[in-house]
Amino acid sequence: MQKTISAYVSYGEYFLDYNTKTFELKIGCGKTYITAHIESDMFENYKKCEIKYKLKNTKNIKTVEYKNGGKSLELTFEASARGIGVKYNGEKAKIIGMFDFDNVADILPMRLTKQSYVFRCSLGFGVSKSDNTLFDKNNDTAVFTEGCTLGFDNEKNVYTIFCDSNLKFKFIKNVYADKYHIEYGKLNKNNTFGKDLPVGWMSWYAVKFDAGEKTVLENALFQKEHLKDFGANTVWVDWEWYHKGFDADSVRTDGVDTFHPDKEKYPNGLKFVSDNIRKMGFIPSLWIGFTNETFENDYLKQNPELLLAKEQSWVGTYFYDITHPKFLNDYLPKALNQVDEWGYDAVKFDTLPICMERCEEYHEYLYDKSLTTYQAYRNMIAKTREILGKNRYILSCSGDKKSDVLWAGDMFDAARIGLDIFKWEEFLKNCVYRTMEFYPLHNVMFYNDPDNVVLRSEFNTLKQAISRATFVSLLGMPVTFGDAFCDLDEKRVDILKRIIPPLNISPKDISARVDKRDICVTNLFINKKFECYNVVSVFNTTEKKAEYTLDFENELELDDDKYHIYDFWNDKYLGAANKKITLCLDGCETVLLSVRRKKDIPQIISTNRHITQGAQEIEDIRFENNTLYIRSNLVKNDKYKVVIFIPDNYKMTDCGAFNAEDDVKHSCVKHLLFEPDNTKCYEFKINFEVIT
């Protein structure tokens, strides 16, 4: 009989195939696998190799033992319903390999097992020390590894694995579906906004029921002149187009309803407004609430069978029966098709939570009582998606219950995750704490919509305004401007410039919600081909002063090395730190830090264009032949600052197009200033010489 050279084990879809001669290893589940190479000093001129097989406790086990003189290395491969394992015994060995995925861009390096009190997120293929899972957004599956280090090879564009101890490989199906008890659906990046997130002004938070054609277009014009080049891309017309107040004040008798906008507020109609928004270069977006009416309009009079309930509420009095075929096949198409006629490319679908409440409360009066509220709601949203098309951006304006956010999350592009956030306490409760609960879903199934970024002095000190803006943008969530621009001073407008556009940032924890603490830490891992670094926010949620020590190893997952620390909002270099840094924070203050590993060459330690301090605008950085090359996308007349650390053995000889200023406290730090005369990409060269 021919002697085998392959150690093969399998169980169900799990398999492992190891070539004892070439030391090549293939390990996986179904079509997901790792190709790897086992390395050991034992393999050089080994004398003997034995393969043994046994079945034990529903495990298939194969043992490969190498002998070389008086030394031995035993590799044990185990396959069971719980996964594949590789164990070592004797001499040292290590596994070096790579994952085979069809579309690397849809694979997220994440952590599956630990709770956290830090928001962990990443831009690019950023693999951190505690990541143990690679999640596939296409099919809600994950590869869980234990005993190894995950990485990413930028040259080969593949995820890698390194293991010098026992390895466990487990394939998990229905990760999000099982955790949240939902239908899973991957976020559609071909929606109205494409790969960008929506950024723009919204009428409701800014001026409430004083909104109208004049106010909308005035703020759109300001946005065009001051924020468009920074990343603003939309304008939202909110619910005042057919509402005039809350509760009893919302009852109308003037003919304004789903089909007829308020002529007093929008004298030229909603199409006129959308046309002008589009001419300014923005995407027109519209609030809709097509589950009810503010009064018994002509449509309801002609179709009385569609009325489910008459009950006064904040949004209206007359509620449709969403299970009725005529609602789904006549009313809803008519209402939604007019959104197209009016020229709006994105919609915010509100009134959904109260619609579900009415369905539950008046279930016995539904046309189709065989449907649960969940089924009726999903049918309505599926019909909405069918009418508006698969690529129309639809924001679910949800409420404060999980069901509001999750029940149709696979059919929405974004979901508002909390209630209104005008006051500081509301911001903490309905934005910060709700994000702690739902952030694992963000940029996976849908965008977490944190509601508006409200900065005006009526509701915020300057420090609170900075904290609100930083929290939303650093986590990569949509940014909606919630102030009339005339209510913002220059400093607050500049805050908006620094946080847009929000970047394509993804969560790094699947199962853990972030614990609620007085100090909220966000750790953003940035992985660009030209540089990897961290941007960290430390947010004091209380109104009392606080001192906080940031732990580099446990909170930031950094190696034991020295790191340059730059404070973005206070615009100052905090020095090179190792292991930890202690920060003093005022009440409601956020300290935003760039954390970059210290090099022995001149290096960028911060920029001022965006809170990510280089990740948004820089396309490339190179240091060659004592010259630092920078390529950056800049905005016309927006003064650009690049902060550079110069080691003692280097001297800057030519700063090129920049003007150079010395740092007040640190002689090794230079501030390079440049004012672009156009919105475009600029290339810079800074020359140095080595001091001997």
N, C-alpha and C positions, 0 to 999 in steps of 0.2 A: 504494500500500500504506500502511496506517495506521502512523504512527510510534509505536513502543513507548515507554512511560515507565517500564517495570518492568525492573529488572536481576535476572533470575531465573537461578539456577544450581542444579543438583542432581547428586547421584551416589548411586545406591542409595537408601537411606532419608534421606540428608542433603539438606537443601534450604535455600535462602536466597532471600528475595524482598524486593527493595528498591525503593521508589517514589521515583523521582528528583525528583518534584515536591513531595511531602509530607515526604520524608526519613524516612519510616517504614520500619522494618526488621523482618522476621520471619525467625528463623534457628533451625533445629532438626533433629531426627531423629525420624521417625515422628510420634508424638503429643506428644513432648516438645519444647518450643520456648521461645524468648525473643521477646517483643515489645519493640521498642526504637525510639529516635529518635536520629538522628545530628545533632549540632549543630556548626556552623562559621560563622565570620564570612563565609566565602565564599558562603554561601547567600543573603545579603541582596542582592537585585537582581543576581544573577549574569547574565552575558551569554550563556553558551553551555554546553550540556551534551551530551556525546557518550558513547555506549555502544558498547563493542567486545566481541566474543565470540571465544574461541578454545579449542581442545582441545589440551592439551599433556601428554604423559606421564601418561595416564589421569586428567587433571584437567580439569574444566570450569571455565573462567575467564571472568569478565566484568569489564571495567574501565569505570568511570564517571568521566569527567573533567569537572570544572567549571572554567570560565574566567571571570574577572572582572577586566577590565583586564589588567594585566601579571601578575596572580597566577593560580595554578591549584591545584586540589586533585584528586588522583587516588585513587579508591577501587577497590581490586582485591579481587574476591570469588572465592575458589577453593573448589571442592568436589571431594573425592576419597574413596576408601574410608577414609582416615584422619581425615576430618572436614571441617569448614568453617573457612576462614580469611578474615580481613578485614585488608587492609594499606593503610596510608596513604602518600602521597607528596606533597610540596609543603606547602601550608598546613595549619594544625592543624585537627583535628576530634576529636570524642569521641562515644562511644556511651553512652547512658543508657537502661536498660531494666529489664524485670522478667521473671521466669520464670513460666510457667503450669503449675502442678502441681495435680492434683485434690485432694490432701490434704497440706497444708503440714506438718502435725504429723508426718508420716512421712518428711520430708526432713531429712537431716543434713548440715550444712556440715562438710566434712572436708578433709583434705590427702592427696593420692594419691602424691606422688613422693618426699618426703624421709624419710631416716632421722632418728631423734630420740633425744635422751637426756633428754627431758622428757615426762612423762605429760601429754598435752593432752586436755582434756575440757571439756564445756560443759553448762550448765543453761539451758534455754530456747533461743531461736533465736540463739545467740551465734556470730556470724561474726567470725573473727579475720583478721589481716592476711595470714597465709600460707595460709589456706584457698583451695583452687583447685577444689574438687569439691563437687557437691551429690548426695548418695547417696539413692536411693529405696529404703526398707526393704521396700516392697511387692513389688518385683520384682527385687531384686538388680542394679539398674542405676545408673549414675552419669553425670552430666554433668561433663566435665572442661573447665576453661577456663584459658587462659593469656594473660597480658598484660592482665588486668583485675582489678578489685576487686569482691569479692562483698559484699553487705550484706543487711540485712533491714529492711523498712519496717513498723514496729509498727502504724501506722494502717491501712495497706492489707492487712496480714497476708500479705505476699509477699516472696520473695527478690528482690534487685535486683542489677544489674550496672552497673559504670562502667568505661569503657575509653577511654584517651586515647593508646593505642599500638596496635600490631598485635595482633589478637585471634585466638585459636584456640579452636574449639568442637569437642569430641569426645564422642561417646556411647559408653559402655562397657557391655557386657552381661556377666552372670555374674561380677560383681566378686568376691564372696566364694567362690562355687563354684569359680572357677578358682584363686584364691589358695590356698585351703585344701584343694582337691580333695575337695569335699563336696557333699552335697545341701543346697541352701539352703532355709531356711524362716524367715519373720519371727517374732519373739517375739510370743506371744499375750498381749495385755494384758487379755484377758477371763478370765484364769485365776483360781484360788481367791483370790488376793490382789488381783486387779484391777490398778489402776495403781500400787498400793503394792508395796514389796518386803517379803519376809518378815523379821520382826525378832522374835527370841525365844530363850528358853532351850532348851538341848539337854542331855540327860542324860549322854551318853557322855563328853564332855570334862570335864564338871564332877565326876562321881563315878565314872565307869567302871562296873565291874560291881557297885558298891554301890547302883546305881539300883534303884528300885522304886516302888510306888504312893505310899508315904509321902513319899519324897524328891522325886518329881516334883511332887506336889501342894503340898508345902511351898514349893518354889521358884516354882511357878506363882503361889501366893498372894503371895509377896514381889514378884514381877513385877507383879501386879495393883496392889498398894498403892504401889509406888515407880516403875514404869516404863511402865505402860499409857498414861497420859495423854501421855507423851513420844513414844509411837509403837510400843511393843511390841505385837505382834498374834498371836503364835503360841507354842506349846510343842511341842518335838520329843521324842517317846519313841524312844530309839535302840535298838540291837541287843540290849541285855541282856534284852529281854523273852523271847528264847528262846536266848540264849547265856550261858555262865557263865565263859568264859575263852578264852585263846589256845591253839592247837596241841592237845596231848593233853588239856589241861584243858577244851577245848570239847566233847569227846565226851560225849554225854548218854545215859543209859539210863533216865531217869525219865519218859519220855513227852512231854517238852517238844519241840515241833517247830513247823513252819510253821503248823499249825492249832491248836496248844495252847500258849498263853502260860504262862510260869513262874508257877505258883500261889503259890509261896512269896514271890516278889517282888510279884506282882500278885494278891493273894488275892481281890479282887472283880472281877477281869477287866479287860481293856483297855477295854471299853465304859464301865465305871464311871469310869475315868480320863478318857476323852474327854468324858464328860458333865460332869464337874466342871471340866475345862479350859474347856469351852464356856460353862458358867455364869459363869466369871470373865471372859468376854468375849474369849476367845482362840480361834484356830483350832487344833484338835487335828491334829498332824502325826506321822507314823509312819515309822520305818525298816523297810524290807523287804529281804529277800535271797532272793527266790523262784527261785533257780537251783540250789539244793542243800539238803541236810539234814545235821543234825549226827549223825544215826544212822539206821539202816534202820528207818524208821517203818512204820506199817500201810499207808500209801499206796504206798510202794515195794514192800512185800511183795506187795501185790495187783497191782502193775503193774511187774514186774521188767524189762520191756522198755524202760522209761523211763530206766533207769540207764545213763549213759554211762561213768562212771569212779568207782572207789573209791580215793580218795587223800587222806590226811590233810593238812589245811591250816588256816590261821588261822580260816577261816570255817565249816569243816565237812569231812565225809569223802565224802559221797555226792552226786555231781553228775548232774543231769538232762540228758537229751539234748534240747536245745532245738529240734531240727529235727523231733522226733516229733510227729505230728498230735495224739496224745492229750495230750502236754504242753501244746501250744498251745490245744487246744479243750476240755480237761477240767481238768487240774491248774491251769493259770494262771488260768482264770476262777474256779475254786473258791477259790484262794489270794487273788486280788485282790478278789473280791466280799465276802470276810469283812472286808476293810478298811472297806468301807461298813457292814457289820453292826456293826463295832466303833466306827464313828463318826468316822473320820479323813478329813479333807478334803484333806490334802496328804501326799505320800509321798516318801521318800528311798530310791531304788532302789540298793542296794549290791550287792556281789559280782559286778558286771559285768565288771571287768577279768579276774578269775580265771576267770570263766565263759568268756570268749573264749580265754584260755590253754588251758583244758581242751578246748575245741572244736578248737583248732589241734593240740594234742598228741595227741588221740584221734580225729582226723578219720576214720580208716578204720572206726571203730565207730559213726559217726553213722548215724541212720536214713536221712537224705537226704545222701549223700556228694557229690551234684552241686552242693551249695551251698558257697560259700566261707564262711569264718568271718564275714566282713563281711556277707554276705547272710543267714546264719542269725541273726546278732545283730540286724540291722535288722528281720527278720521278727518276732522275739520282741518288740522294742520297739514295733513297729507294732501287734502284738496287745495289748500292755499298754495302749497309748494307746486302742485301740478299746474295751477293757473298762472302763477308768477314765473314758473320755470326753474330748473335746477340750479341756475347760476345767479339768480337774483339774491342780493344780500337781504336777509330777513333777521331782524333783531327781535327776540322774544323779550317783551317788557314784563318780566316776571315779578314775583312778590317775595314774601319772606318765608315761604314753605319750600321744602325740597322738591315736592311734586311740581311746583310752578316752574322750577329751573330745569328739572330732569326729564319730565314725562315725554317731551318731544325733542329732547336735545339732539337727537340724530338727524332732525329735519331743519334745525335752525343753524344759522351761521354764528350767532352770538346770543347770549342770554344775560339779561340784567340779573344780577345775583342778590339784590337787596332793595329796600325801600328808599325813599328820598334821603338826600344827604346834605341838606342846606347847613345845618348847625354842626359844630365840631363833634358833639356827642353822636349825632346821626352818622357822620362820616366814619367814626370808629366802629359803631355798631353795624351799620349797613354796608360798609365798604371793607374796612380792614378785617373785621372779624368774619365776615362772610367770605372774603377771599381766602382766609385761612382754611375754610371748609371746602371750597370748590376749586381751589387753584390747580389741583392735579388734572382737572378736565380742560384747563385753558390751553388753547392752541393744539389740542389733541382732538376733542370732539367739536368744540365750539370756542369762541372767544368769551372769556369772562368779561362781561361789560360791567364796570364798577360804577356806572352812572356818571354824572358830570363832574368835571374838575372845577370846583367853585373856589375862586381866589379872592374875591372882592373883600374889602375891609369890613363890610357889614357882618361877615361871618368868620373872618380870619385875621390874626396878626400876620405879619410878613413871614414869621417862622412857620406858622400853621399852613400858610399858602404853599411854602416850599415843601413842607412835609406831605401835603396832599398830592402835589404834582409829582414829587419823586416817587412816592409809593406806587402810583398808577403806572408811570412810564417805565420804571426799572423792572417791573414784572411783565412788561410787554403787553399791557392791556390797552384797548381802544381809548383814545383821548377825546373827550367831548367838552368843548368850552362852555361853561355854564354861567358866563357873566356878559352883561352888555359891555362892550369894549370901552365905552366912555366912562365906565366905573372903575377901570383899571389904570393905575399909574404906570409909568415907564418900567419900574422895577418888576411889576407883576406881569406885564406883557413880556418882558425879557425872560421870566420864568417859563412862560409858555414856549418861547423859542428854544429853550434849552432841553425841553422834554419831548419835542416832536422831531421827527416821527417816532412813535413807539416801534421798537425793533422786533424781529422775529424770534422772540424769547420763549423758551419752553420750560415747563416744570421738570424737576429732577427727582420728585418723590411721587410714587404711584399711590400708595395706600395710606400714607400718614397725613393727617391734618396738622397744621402748625399750631402749637400750643399758644394759648393767649398769655402774654406777659406784658409788663409795663414797658419794657424795652423790646422793640420789634426789629429783628435783624434780617436783612435780605442779602444773600450772597449770590452774585451773578458771576458765573464762569464764562469768560469770553475766550473763544478759541478761533483766532484768525490764522491764516497760513503764515502771516508775517509776525504774529505775536500772540501769546497766551497770557492772560492776566485776570485779576478779579476786580469787580466794582462792588463795593459793600456799602449799604446804608444802615445806619444805626439810628433808630427812630424812637424818641422818647414820647410815648403816647399820653403821658400825664402832664399836668400843668406845673409840676414841681421840678426843680433842678435835680439832675441825677448824674452819677458817675458810673461809667460802665467800662469793664475791661474785656476787650475783644480777644478771644483765644484763637490764635492762628491755626493750631493743629485741629482742635475739636470743632470749631465753628466754621473756619474757612477752609479746612482740609488741605493746608499747605505743608510743604516739607520744612524741615529744620534748616532755614536759610535766612538771609537778610532780604527785606523787602522795602522798596521806596513807598512811602505813604503820602498821598496828596489829598487835601481837603478841598473838594470842588466848590461848594457854596461859600466857604470862607476864603477861598483862593489862597491857600498857604501850604507850604511843604512842611510835613510833620517829622521829617527825618527818615532814616532807614531803621526799621524795627525788626526784631527777632522774637518769635514765640507769642508776643502779646503787645497790645497797646491800650493804654487807659485814656478814655475820652470823658470830657466834662460837657454835659448837654443842658441847655436851658429847657424850660418847660415847652413841650410840643415841638422841640427842635429835631431836625434830621441832620446828622453829619454824614456826608457822602464821600467815600474814600476810593481812590484808585490805589490798588495794591499790586505792585509790579516787582518781580524778582530783580534784585540788584545785579547788574552786569559790570564787567570791567571795561566797557566802552561807553562812549556818550549814548544816552538813551532818552526817549520821551517818557516822561512820568505823568503828564496830564495834558489835555487840551480843553478849550472852553466852548467848542461848538455845541456839544451835546453832553448830557449827564454821564454817558458811557465813556467819555474822555478819550475818544479816538475811534471807538468801534463803529460809530455811525458814518463819519466823514472820511476816514483814512482808508485808501485803497491799497497802499503799499508803503512799507518802511524797509529800507536797506542801509546797512553800514558797510561800505566797501572802500578800500584804499583811503582810509581816514576821511571819508565823506559820508554824511548822513543824508540819504535821499528820502523825501516824503512826497506822497501824492495824495492830495486831499480835495474833496468836493466842498466848496464853500459858497456862502450866500452873499450877494452883493451888499456892500457897505456894512456887513457884520464883522466887526473887528475880531480877527482870529488870533488866539494866543496858543502857542505851543511852549510847554515848560520842559526844559531839558536839564538832565543831570550830567555834569561833566566830571569824570574822575580826575584826581590830582595829577595824573601823568599825561593828561591831554589839555590842549589849549585850542579854543575856537579862533580860527584865523579869518574866516569870512562867513557871515550869516546870510549871504545871498539877498533875496528879496525882503527878508525880515529886517525889522529894527530890533536891536537887542537891548534888554534892560537887565541889570543885576537884581537878584533877589535880595531883599532888605536884610535878611538874617543868615542866608546861606550862600557862601561865596562860590560853591560848586553848582549852583542852580542859576540858569539863565531863563528869562522870559523873552520869547521871540514873538514879535507883533507884526501883523500884516492886515491891511484893509483891502479886501477884494473889490475890484471895480465892476465885477460881473458875477453872476451866479453860474459857476462852472467848476471844472476840475483844474487844480493848479499843481504844478510840480516845483519842488524846492530842493536846493542843494545847500548844505551847511558843511564847510570845510574845517578840518582840525589838523593839528600836528601833535606828534608825540613828544613829550618833554622828557629828556634823558637826564 
